[in-house]
Amino acid sequence: MFSTPNIVPKYAGLAAEINEAYARKHGYEFVHEVQYIDPDDRATQVWSMVDLIRRHLDTADAIFYLDSDAVFNLQERPLD
């Protein structure tokens, strides 16, 4: 999960807590990276997400990317 610092106190922090609990429950690793990006620089925002995924490709069996406003609302169901 990737967020900018300005949205963490608004909603991304709570979403990260929910998603981390889901990941822990099902034995998944959860990564929430928070990084400042100029809000007018949409290209950097998009490529930061790609870079986050690329950095974890060598150590993960699978990667599931979530937007900062997405949560797992069915905590009892695993991804598979």
C-alpha positions, 0 to 999 in steps of 0.5 A: 500500500502506498500513501502520501503523508497528507492522507494518512491522518485522514483515512489511509492510516485507518485503511492501513491498520485494517489491511495489516490486520487482514494480512496478519490474520492470513499470514501475509506480509503487509507493507505500507509505504508513506512518501511525500510526492508533489500533488501536481506531479501525477507521473511521479505518483504513478511511478512510485507505486511501480517502484514499490512493487519492483522493490518487493518482486525478489522477495515475494511469492505474489504481490497485491497492490492496494490504493490508500482508500481500499480495505478488505471488508471480508476479513475471514476470506483469504485472497485465494 
